[in-house]
Amino acid sequence: MSRRPIIVGNWKMNNNCGESLELARALRNALGGLSNIDVGIAPPYTALYAVAKHNEGSKLLLAAQNMHEAASGAYTGEISAEMLTDVGCSHVILGHSERRHVFGETDGRINAKVKAAIAASLKPILCLGETLEQREAGQTNQVVGAQLSAGLAGVAAEQLGGLVLAYEPVWAIGTGKVATTAQAQEVHAFLRQELRKAYGAALAEKVRIQYGGSVKPDNVSGLMAQPDIDGALVGGASLKADAFLGILKYNA
């Protein structure tokens, strides 16, 4: 089955509002010739509204980098799913390795966020990945399989229409290291098989699975040529328009 590729730039804690607008403008102006791919950006919270207003009528998707699972309440410093849809977000990144390993988010917490996002009509980009120690111990499939199962616990097949998975080996994020195309494809194929077991072949063939981990213009083509890799979740290389456009034009 042919799945439409999706490439999203995760800007993390970078770019003030003006810088975010400048980068979004450069990307929007260059997207005219890219008709067979979905492109998204995840600016910091402080720039979401301004970028959304600037992007009105654009094909550029807007994602948030995280959210709280509650709809409202006494959660100082947090942002709800409804707040994100209100400012124009269509997607939200959940379970990123930095949220798991730096901020201690558990599988259960991430699952609650996935459910809250779906309830608010936000499309989750659910991140999964193993550490270097886990890979060297031969535990990659065990780890990502458990993260997938826990992250989607209690979520019905009919709720997963907009779900995107992102396989991001922790050892390759921001390190300059990248999984070989064979390593990445092996895990992507495993995740699709796990979806097939849980939800059936039809849905498993529809879900798009991104690769994340030091994706750059010089390695993206090989990754995207793999049968189960449907896109990329891009970190540092998405902060420069030229580099990100080089990734987006991988098949030019």
Contacts in CASP RR format, 6 or more apart in sequence:
PFRMAT RR
TARGET T0000
AUTHOR 0000-0000-0000
METHOD contacts of the structure
MODEL  1
MSRRPIIVGNWKMNNNCGESLELARALRNALGGLSNIDVGIAPPYTALYA
VAKHNEGSKLLLAAQNMHEAASGAYTGEISAEMLTDVGCSHVILGHSERR
HVFGETDGRINAKVKAAIAASLKPILCLGETLEQREAGQTNQVVGAQLSA
GLAGVAAEQLGGLVLAYEPVWAIGTGKVATTAQAQEVHAFLRQELRKAYG
AALAEKVRIQYGGSVKPDNVSGLMAQPDIDGALVGGASLKADAFLGILKY
NA
1 205 0 8 1.000
1 206 0 8 1.000
3 205 0 8 1.000
3 206 0 8 1.000
3 208 0 8 1.000
3 230 0 8 1.000
4 36 0 8 1.000
4 37 0 8 1.000
4 38 0 8 1.000
4 208 0 8 1.000
4 230 0 8 1.000
5 36 0 8 1.000
5 37 0 8 1.000
5 38 0 8 1.000
5 208 0 8 1.000
5 224 0 8 1.000
5 230 0 8 1.000
5 231 0 8 1.000
6 37 0 8 1.000
6 38 0 8 1.000
6 39 0 8 1.000
6 40 0 8 1.000
6 164 0 8 1.000
6 208 0 8 1.000
6 210 0 8 1.000
6 230 0 8 1.000
6 231 0 8 1.000
7 37 0 8 1.000
7 38 0 8 1.000
7 39 0 8 1.000
7 40 0 8 1.000
7 210 0 8 1.000
7 231 0 8 1.000
7 232 0 8 1.000
7 233 0 8 1.000
7 234 0 8 1.000
7 247 0 8 1.000
7 248 0 8 1.000
8 39 0 8 1.000
8 40 0 8 1.000
8 41 0 8 1.000
8 42 0 8 1.000
8 61 0 8 1.000
8 63 0 8 1.000
8 91 0 8 1.000
8 93 0 8 1.000
8 125 0 8 1.000
8 164 0 8 1.000
8 210 0 8 1.000
8 232 0 8 1.000
8 233 0 8 1.000
8 234 0 8 1.000
9 40 0 8 1.000
9 41 0 8 1.000
9 42 0 8 1.000
9 233 0 8 1.000
9 234 0 8 1.000
9 235 0 8 1.000
9 238 0 8 1.000
9 244 0 8 1.000
10 42 0 8 1.000
10 63 0 8 1.000
10 65 0 8 1.000
10 93 0 8 1.000
10 96 0 8 1.000
10 233 0 8 1.000
10 234 0 8 1.000
10 235 0 8 1.000
10 238 0 8 1.000
11 20 0 8 1.000
11 23 0 8 1.000
11 41 0 8 1.000
11 42 0 8 1.000
11 43 0 8 1.000
11 44 0 8 1.000
11 65 0 8 1.000
11 235 0 8 1.000
11 238 0 8 1.000
11 239 0 8 1.000
12 44 0 8 1.000
12 65 0 8 1.000
12 98 0 8 1.000
12 235 0 8 1.000
12 236 0 8 1.000
13 44 0 8 1.000
14 44 0 8 1.000
14 239 0 8 1.000
15 23 0 8 1.000
15 43 0 8 1.000
15 44 0 8 1.000
15 47 0 8 1.000
15 239 0 8 1.000
16 46 0 8 1.000
16 47 0 8 1.000
17 46 0 8 1.000
17 47 0 8 1.000
17 50 0 8 1.000
18 47 0 8 1.000
18 50 0 8 1.000
20 43 0 8 1.000
20 44 0 8 1.000
20 47 0 8 1.000
20 50 0 8 1.000
20 51 0 8 1.000
21 47 0 8 1.000
21 50 0 8 1.000
21 51 0 8 1.000
21 54 0 8 1.000
23 41 0 8 1.000
23 239 0 8 1.000
23 241 0 8 1.000
24 41 0 8 1.000
24 43 0 8 1.000
24 51 0 8 1.000
24 54 0 8 1.000
24 55 0 8 1.000
24 60 0 8 1.000
25 54 0 8 1.000
26 241 0 8 1.000
27 39 0 8 1.000
27 41 0 8 1.000
27 60 0 8 1.000
27 241 0 8 1.000
27 244 0 8 1.000
27 245 0 8 1.000
28 54 0 8 1.000
28 55 0 8 1.000
28 58 0 8 1.000
28 60 0 8 1.000
30 241 0 8 1.000
30 245 0 8 1.000
30 248 0 8 1.000
31 39 0 8 1.000
31 58 0 8 1.000
31 59 0 8 1.000
31 60 0 8 1.000
31 248 0 8 1.000
32 59 0 8 1.000
34 248 0 8 1.000
34 249 0 8 1.000
37 248 0 8 1.000
38 59 0 8 1.000
38 61 0 8 1.000
39 59 0 8 1.000
39 60 0 8 1.000
39 61 0 8 1.000
39 248 0 8 1.000
40 60 0 8 1.000
40 61 0 8 1.000
40 62 0 8 1.000
40 63 0 8 1.000
40 91 0 8 1.000
41 51 0 8 1.000
41 60 0 8 1.000
41 61 0 8 1.000
41 62 0 8 1.000
41 63 0 8 1.000
41 238 0 8 1.000
42 62 0 8 1.000
42 63 0 8 1.000
42 64 0 8 1.000
42 65 0 8 1.000
42 91 0 8 1.000
42 93 0 8 1.000
43 51 0 8 1.000
43 62 0 8 1.000
44 65 0 8 1.000
45 64 0 8 1.000
45 65 0 8 1.000
45 79 0 8 1.000
48 62 0 8 1.000
48 64 0 8 1.000
48 84 0 8 1.000
48 87 0 8 1.000
48 88 0 8 1.000
48 89 0 8 1.000
49 87 0 8 1.000
49 88 0 8 1.000
51 62 0 8 1.000
52 62 0 8 1.000
52 87 0 8 1.000
52 88 0 8 1.000
52 89 0 8 1.000
55 62 0 8 1.000
61 90 0 8 1.000
61 91 0 8 1.000
62 88 0 8 1.000
62 89 0 8 1.000
62 90 0 8 1.000
62 91 0 8 1.000
63 89 0 8 1.000
63 90 0 8 1.000
63 91 0 8 1.000
63 92 0 8 1.000
63 93 0 8 1.000
63 125 0 8 1.000
64 79 0 8 1.000
64 84 0 8 1.000
64 89 0 8 1.000
64 91 0 8 1.000
64 92 0 8 1.000
64 93 0 8 1.000
64 122 0 8 1.000
65 92 0 8 1.000
65 93 0 8 1.000
65 96 0 8 1.000
66 79 0 8 1.000
66 92 0 8 1.000
66 93 0 8 1.000
66 94 0 8 1.000
66 96 0 8 1.000
66 99 0 8 1.000
67 78 0 8 1.000
67 79 0 8 1.000
67 80 0 8 1.000
67 81 0 8 1.000
67 83 0 8 1.000
67 84 0 8 1.000
67 92 0 8 1.000
67 94 0 8 1.000
67 113 0 8 1.000
67 116 0 8 1.000
67 117 0 8 1.000
67 122 0 8 1.000
68 75 0 8 1.000
68 78 0 8 1.000
68 79 0 8 1.000
68 80 0 8 1.000
68 113 0 8 1.000
68 116 0 8 1.000
69 109 0 8 1.000
69 112 0 8 1.000
69 113 0 8 1.000
69 115 0 8 1.000
69 116 0 8 1.000
70 78 0 8 1.000
70 80 0 8 1.000
70 116 0 8 1.000
71 80 0 8 1.000
71 81 0 8 1.000
71 82 0 8 1.000
71 116 0 8 1.000
71 120 0 8 1.000
72 80 0 8 1.000
72 82 0 8 1.000
80 116 0 8 1.000
80 120 0 8 1.000
81 92 0 8 1.000
81 116 0 8 1.000
81 117 0 8 1.000
81 119 0 8 1.000
81 120 0 8 1.000
81 122 0 8 1.000
82 120 0 8 1.000
84 92 0 8 1.000
84 120 0 8 1.000
84 122 0 8 1.000
85 120 0 8 1.000
85 121 0 8 1.000
85 122 0 8 1.000
89 122 0 8 1.000
90 122 0 8 1.000
90 123 0 8 1.000
91 122 0 8 1.000
91 123 0 8 1.000
91 124 0 8 1.000
91 125 0 8 1.000
91 164 0 8 1.000
92 113 0 8 1.000
92 117 0 8 1.000
92 122 0 8 1.000
92 123 0 8 1.000
92 124 0 8 1.000
92 125 0 8 1.000
93 125 0 8 1.000
93 127 0 8 1.000
93 166 0 8 1.000
93 233 0 8 1.000
94 110 0 8 1.000
94 113 0 8 1.000
94 114 0 8 1.000
94 117 0 8 1.000
94 124 0 8 1.000
94 125 0 8 1.000
94 126 0 8 1.000
94 127 0 8 1.000
95 105 0 8 1.000
95 110 0 8 1.000
95 113 0 8 1.000
95 126 0 8 1.000
95 127 0 8 1.000
96 127 0 8 1.000
96 168 0 8 1.000
97 127 0 8 1.000
97 129 0 8 1.000
97 168 0 8 1.000
97 170 0 8 1.000
97 173 0 8 1.000
98 173 0 8 1.000
99 105 0 8 1.000
99 110 0 8 1.000
100 110 0 8 1.000
101 131 0 8 1.000
101 170 0 8 1.000
107 146 0 8 1.000
107 147 0 8 1.000
107 150 0 8 1.000
107 151 0 8 1.000
108 150 0 8 1.000
108 151 0 8 1.000
108 153 0 8 1.000
110 126 0 8 1.000
110 150 0 8 1.000
110 151 0 8 1.000
111 150 0 8 1.000
111 151 0 8 1.000
111 152 0 8 1.000
111 153 0 8 1.000
111 154 0 8 1.000
111 155 0 8 1.000
113 124 0 8 1.000
114 124 0 8 1.000
114 126 0 8 1.000
114 151 0 8 1.000
114 152 0 8 1.000
114 155 0 8 1.000
115 154 0 8 1.000
115 155 0 8 1.000
117 123 0 8 1.000
117 124 0 8 1.000
118 124 0 8 1.000
118 155 0 8 1.000
118 159 0 8 1.000
123 161 0 8 1.000
123 162 0 8 1.000
123 163 0 8 1.000
123 164 0 8 1.000
124 162 0 8 1.000
124 163 0 8 1.000
124 164 0 8 1.000
125 164 0 8 1.000
125 165 0 8 1.000
125 166 0 8 1.000
125 210 0 8 1.000
125 233 0 8 1.000
126 148 0 8 1.000
126 151 0 8 1.000
126 152 0 8 1.000
126 163 0 8 1.000
126 164 0 8 1.000
126 165 0 8 1.000
126 166 0 8 1.000
127 165 0 8 1.000
127 166 0 8 1.000
127 167 0 8 1.000
127 168 0 8 1.000
127 233 0 8 1.000
128 144 0 8 1.000
128 145 0 8 1.000
128 147 0 8 1.000
128 148 0 8 1.000
128 165 0 8 1.000
128 166 0 8 1.000
128 167 0 8 1.000
128 168 0 8 1.000
128 191 0 8 1.000
129 140 0 8 1.000
129 143 0 8 1.000
129 144 0 8 1.000
129 147 0 8 1.000
129 167 0 8 1.000
129 168 0 8 1.000
129 169 0 8 1.000
129 170 0 8 1.000
130 139 0 8 1.000
130 140 0 8 1.000
130 143 0 8 1.000
130 144 0 8 1.000
130 169 0 8 1.000
130 170 0 8 1.000
130 171 0 8 1.000
131 170 0 8 1.000
131 171 0 8 1.000
132 170 0 8 1.000
132 171 0 8 1.000
134 140 0 8 1.000
134 143 0 8 1.000
135 169 0 8 1.000
135 171 0 8 1.000
140 169 0 8 1.000
140 187 0 8 1.000
141 187 0 8 1.000
141 190 0 8 1.000
144 167 0 8 1.000
144 187 0 8 1.000
144 190 0 8 1.000
144 191 0 8 1.000
145 190 0 8 1.000
145 191 0 8 1.000
145 194 0 8 1.000
148 165 0 8 1.000
148 191 0 8 1.000
148 194 0 8 1.000
148 195 0 8 1.000
149 194 0 8 1.000
149 198 0 8 1.000
152 160 0 8 1.000
152 163 0 8 1.000
152 198 0 8 1.000
157 199 0 8 1.000
157 200 0 8 1.000
157 203 0 8 1.000
160 199 0 8 1.000
160 203 0 8 1.000
160 207 0 8 1.000
161 203 0 8 1.000
161 206 0 8 1.000
161 207 0 8 1.000
163 207 0 8 1.000
164 207 0 8 1.000
164 208 0 8 1.000
164 209 0 8 1.000
164 210 0 8 1.000
165 191 0 8 1.000
165 207 0 8 1.000
165 208 0 8 1.000
165 209 0 8 1.000
165 210 0 8 1.000
166 209 0 8 1.000
166 210 0 8 1.000
166 211 0 8 1.000
166 212 0 8 1.000
166 233 0 8 1.000
167 184 0 8 1.000
167 187 0 8 1.000
167 188 0 8 1.000
167 191 0 8 1.000
167 209 0 8 1.000
167 210 0 8 1.000
167 211 0 8 1.000
167 212 0 8 1.000
168 211 0 8 1.000
168 212 0 8 1.000
168 213 0 8 1.000
168 233 0 8 1.000
169 179 0 8 1.000
169 183 0 8 1.000
169 187 0 8 1.000
169 212 0 8 1.000
169 213 0 8 1.000
171 177 0 8 1.000
172 178 0 8 1.000
172 179 0 8 1.000
172 212 0 8 1.000
172 213 0 8 1.000
172 214 0 8 1.000
173 212 0 8 1.000
173 213 0 8 1.000
173 214 0 8 1.000
174 213 0 8 1.000
174 214 0 8 1.000
174 235 0 8 1.000
174 236 0 8 1.000
175 214 0 8 1.000
176 214 0 8 1.000
177 214 0 8 1.000
178 213 0 8 1.000
178 214 0 8 1.000
178 215 0 8 1.000
178 216 0 8 1.000
178 219 0 8 1.000
179 187 0 8 1.000
179 211 0 8 1.000
179 213 0 8 1.000
181 222 0 8 1.000
181 223 0 8 1.000
181 225 0 8 1.000
181 226 0 8 1.000
184 211 0 8 1.000
184 223 0 8 1.000
184 226 0 8 1.000
184 229 0 8 1.000
185 226 0 8 1.000
185 227 0 8 1.000
185 228 0 8 1.000
185 229 0 8 1.000
188 209 0 8 1.000
188 211 0 8 1.000
188 226 0 8 1.000
188 228 0 8 1.000
188 229 0 8 1.000
189 227 0 8 1.000
189 228 0 8 1.000
191 209 0 8 1.000
191 228 0 8 1.000
192 204 0 8 1.000
192 205 0 8 1.000
192 207 0 8 1.000
192 209 0 8 1.000
192 228 0 8 1.000
193 204 0 8 1.000
195 203 0 8 1.000
195 204 0 8 1.000
195 207 0 8 1.000
196 204 0 8 1.000
208 230 0 8 1.000
208 231 0 8 1.000
209 228 0 8 1.000
209 229 0 8 1.000
209 230 0 8 1.000
209 231 0 8 1.000
210 229 0 8 1.000
210 230 0 8 1.000
210 231 0 8 1.000
210 232 0 8 1.000
210 233 0 8 1.000
211 223 0 8 1.000
211 229 0 8 1.000
211 231 0 8 1.000
211 232 0 8 1.000
211 233 0 8 1.000
212 232 0 8 1.000
212 233 0 8 1.000
212 234 0 8 1.000
212 235 0 8 1.000
213 233 0 8 1.000
213 235 0 8 1.000
215 223 0 8 1.000
215 232 0 8 1.000
215 233 0 8 1.000
215 234 0 8 1.000
215 235 0 8 1.000
215 237 0 8 1.000
215 247 0 8 1.000
216 237 0 8 1.000
216 243 0 8 1.000
216 247 0 8 1.000
217 237 0 8 1.000
217 243 0 8 1.000
217 246 0 8 1.000
217 247 0 8 1.000
217 250 0 8 1.000
220 232 0 8 1.000
220 246 0 8 1.000
220 247 0 8 1.000
220 250 0 8 1.000
221 250 0 8 1.000
221 251 0 8 1.000
223 229 0 8 1.000
223 231 0 8 1.000
223 232 0 8 1.000
224 231 0 8 1.000
224 232 0 8 1.000
224 250 0 8 1.000
224 251 0 8 1.000
232 247 0 8 1.000
234 244 0 8 1.000
234 247 0 8 1.000
236 243 0 8 1.000
237 243 0 8 1.000
237 244 0 8 1.000
237 247 0 8 1.000
238 244 0 8 1.000
238 247 0 8 1.000
END
